[in-house]
Amino acid sequence: MVARAFLFLSLCLLAYGAKAGPVPFDLNLALPPVVEDSLKPPHCTIAYLMADIGMNDTYAARMRITPDENARISRGKYPCPTTVPPRIGARALDTCTARSANPKTCVYIDMSRGFETDPELRNTSENASRCASDISSHIGMACWKAGGFDVCNSACGDSPQDAIAQAVQRCAEKHGKLCTITASLPVLPP
Amino acid sequence: MLVRMSRRIGLTALLLFGSLVGAVAQTTEPQSPPAAKTILVAPPTQWTSDMLSFRPALSQTTTDFAALTGGIVFGMVATDVNAQLAEPTPGLNWSTMPLAGEFPEDVRYFWTRLEGSQQLAAGITGCAGANSYVVFLFRGRGLFRMSYRLVADAQCPNLAQTATDLMARYVQIGRELALSVHYRAGRVEVVDITDPSAGYLIPMRWQARGR
């Protein structure tokens, strides 16, 4: 009888001990994994604008880049690579070529002076047609109508208005026109 | 020295005159009215940290596509597609469906008016043209293409923006699920939505006859 009571008390003490033991610090039980992920900043995103001058359509492609394991978050953002390989721009251009009946009419949105007379891909700038999420929040474009298609330039900004205003200015400087056809897009997907 | 200075002054005057003429030309040239351009936004792509490979960043399924078409998906047989429409074609069956001559194999089709289908016309901000229609193209294994044919009329003389509106809707779906293409056949604006597994039929386009 005494032995049974002793055993019962020992088990109670063991159970209490297990309850009172310290919780491992790294389990972070109060924070479910989903909530934890949503608190992380979004991956670096590079937004591109392209034009199908055959149909006068404008395409946007967003390229998200998985952060390097050593990447440091700065001002709540993952840094974007300082050098963007051409394959990323080429893949962005595919967004247009895959949807155009004539892939040769797909160009980057930032067009050089005189593009209206020589509308070729080589007369557009890949690196001026993109904005990175660690620097800008919006990509803007401004165009003027040159017959059947729009001749455009793009710029990055901290708001839709800022991105458009800078694109309008760039377009005016490049082409000497009032570029009144405009649009903007957040660099990060909604 | 004097000659050099006078040359420099002459050159400066010429440049000033040139820029003045340029400025006048800029202000007197007809300008496009202010307009907002539609941007067709494709789903994002996720790259690896070394930027060597990529995959779609979103996992989309045929359910996402069906949400745009009112339940129509690739692979459906003609009678099932017909049953999904607001204005179904009476007595539709494979043997009575016409052949689509632009394809080198047994491809058949039927069509419905765009105005009669709210779901298929969703996303269109302006007019769509009273004679515009949607063609459903089938081969033995089922639906492989939906083709919007936008026909201009007196009320809707320019349907380019309507085609862009339709593209804006379908471009949201990844190329792994649906390939959307915008082109012009004569005066008809065409938006084709094609099954990416349709193989050699994918690049084949419709040509408007006698338009």
Chai-1 contact restraints between the chains, C-beta under 6 A:
chainA,res_idxA,chainB,res_idxB,connection_type,confidence,min_distance_angstrom,max_distance_angstrom,comment,restraint_id
A,M55,B,H182,contact,1.0,0.0,6.0,A-B,restraint_1
A,D57,B,L40,contact,1.0,0.0,6.0,A-B,restraint_2
A,D57,B,T164,contact,1.0,0.0,6.0,A-B,restraint_3
A,T58,B,K37,contact,1.0,0.0,6.0,A-B,restraint_4
A,T58,B,I39,contact,1.0,0.0,6.0,A-B,restraint_5
A,Y59,B,L40,contact,1.0,0.0,6.0,A-B,restraint_6
A,A60,B,I39,contact,1.0,0.0,6.0,A-B,restraint_7
A,A60,B,V41,contact,1.0,0.0,6.0,A-B,restraint_8
A,A61,B,A42,contact,1.0,0.0,6.0,A-B,restraint_9
A,R62,B,P44,contact,1.0,0.0,6.0,A-B,restraint_10
A,M63,B,T45,contact,1.0,0.0,6.0,A-B,restraint_11
A,M63,B,W47,contact,1.0,0.0,6.0,A-B,restraint_12
A,R64,B,P44,contact,1.0,0.0,6.0,A-B,restraint_13
A,R64,B,Q46,contact,1.0,0.0,6.0,A-B,restraint_14
A,R64,B,A57,contact,1.0,0.0,6.0,A-B,restraint_15
A,I65,B,W47,contact,1.0,0.0,6.0,A-B,restraint_16
A,T66,B,T48,contact,1.0,0.0,6.0,A-B,restraint_17
A,T66,B,S49,contact,1.0,0.0,6.0,A-B,restraint_18
A,D68,B,S49,contact,1.0,0.0,6.0,A-B,restraint_19
A,P85,B,M51,contact,1.0,0.0,6.0,A-B,restraint_20
A,T95,B,A42,contact,1.0,0.0,6.0,A-B,restraint_21
A,A98,B,R175,contact,1.0,0.0,6.0,A-B,restraint_22
A,R99,B,S180,contact,1.0,0.0,6.0,A-B,restraint_23
A,R99,B,V181,contact,1.0,0.0,6.0,A-B,restraint_24
A,A101,B,V181,contact,1.0,0.0,6.0,A-B,restraint_25
A,A101,B,Y183,contact,1.0,0.0,6.0,A-B,restraint_26
A,W144,B,S32,contact,1.0,0.0,6.0,A-B,restraint_27
A,K145,B,S32,contact,1.0,0.0,6.0,A-B,restraint_28
A,G176,B,Q26,contact,1.0,0.0,6.0,A-B,restraint_29
A,L178,B,Q31,contact,1.0,0.0,6.0,A-B,restraint_30
A,T180,B,S32,contact,1.0,0.0,6.0,A-B,restraint_31
A,T180,B,P34,contact,1.0,0.0,6.0,A-B,restraint_32
A,I181,B,S32,contact,1.0,0.0,6.0,A-B,restraint_33
A,I181,B,A35,contact,1.0,0.0,6.0,A-B,restraint_34
A,I181,B,K37,contact,1.0,0.0,6.0,A-B,restraint_35
A,A183,B,A36,contact,1.0,0.0,6.0,A-B,restraint_36
A,A183,B,K37,contact,1.0,0.0,6.0,A-B,restraint_37
A,A183,B,I39,contact,1.0,0.0,6.0,A-B,restraint_38
A,L185,B,I39,contact,1.0,0.0,6.0,A-B,restraint_39
A,P189,B,P44,contact,1.0,0.0,6.0,A-B,restraint_40
